[in-house]
Amino acid sequence: MAVVGALAGLSCAAEAQLRMTVGQSESGVVYQVLQHRAGDGLGVGVDEVRVTSVSANSFASETCVSPPLSSSGSAHLEALASGPIGGARPVDMAYKSTLIADASSPCFASAALGGLGRVCIGPDCSGSCDCADEADCAAFSIGDGVSLDTATPEIPGAVVVAPIQLAGQYCNVSNGLAYGFGSAGHLTAEGSVCGAAPGDGIRLVDTPSAFDGGRDGTSIVIAYSADPGETVAIAAAGFGIDNDGQNPFDCDAPGRVVAALQATGDDAPSEAPPLPPVNLDAAERRCQRAIGRAGRRFSGRVLRALQLCRDRILNGTWQIRAERCLAQPLVARTLKSAARVARTSIRARCGALDMGTMLTCGDRVDDLVTPDLEAGCLFETHRNLAEQMAVLEYGF
């Protein structure tokens, strides 16, 4: 592959801060996927990433960040993605997606759409990296985007910043070119710990996934026009923001800078992920996920009740053998309540479907959890597994 995800710099700071996946289509289009997943706090409480600079260059692109910080770390921060002025890709030949409220690992199909390529993000991406109607995913190709220098309600337009001059001690840049996101000619490349969040940049926030079964977080796809086989070096950098006041630096307010970030890049997979053993449509996939979640919650509630029973046996409150736990009124009520919740949630997603085409243990909702809430293949297997786990944990 001719695409390079540039990661050169003085320090890798915390690993996997700003996720980046790069792939090139058969016709040469280069796709850059930038993601921030909820939970990628990096040990310093990052709740949001501001991507303040990106670079796409025919020769080279580099990222530079200040070294990792300790809880008493240096106050000065630097983060920059740039490349030489010669060889920079024209900003009006780059196209961006909308912000995608999901951070699932992207699917990339280099041959899609006659070789233009396509990126898909979300749990329902097909083997060809597209989305069926009402599927829980978002697909993007270069023809779907708007120019990177066009402002949209959620993403500022990109501006060319050149030459770049920084006075800081880490990113010794006296020349070069980067794309920034803000007012004309402005690019935030320097800040300080507990300083106010930059006013520019693409905001990738900790947000619940818009897709049933997706990964919480935010993604954006940028596509760059290029010729087949042309080398294009890609980079991105920015700052991590704490929005809830939970950080090791004792910042006195939310919305404060707590990290300098650069992209950690992976090449897009050259092949689509393997298909499941049966080809389900969007409604059947939602049903299947509902069964999985219902089973997990059911067994979890039953296990907690069986653990409580054993705790009371140990402290002498209940003078019974563990084999009698399921017969105790408190445990029996929990079992029935858990079965009712499981059956209700499965019926909501699966009740109108012919489940005979699926690979679950029954062909109908009644086969999984019976109407009397006392049997069914999901009920019995998950109850028995909860009992086995309790025995393993307590030894009786």
Secondary structure by P-SEA (a helix, b strand, c coil): cccccccccccccccccbbbbbbccccbbbbbbbbccccccccccccbbbbccccccccbbbbbbccccccccccbbbbbcccccccccccccbbbcccccccccbbbbcccccccbbbbbcccccccccccccccccccccccccccccccccccbbbbbccccccccccccccbbbbbccccccccccccccccccccccccccccccccccccbbbbbbbbbbcccbbbbbbbbbbbbbccccccccccccccccbbbbbbcccccccccccccccccaaaaaaaaaaaaaaaaaaaaaaaaaaaaaaaaaacccccccccccccaaaaaaaaaaaaaaaaaaaaccccccccccccccccccccccccccccaaaaaaaaaaaaaaaaaccc
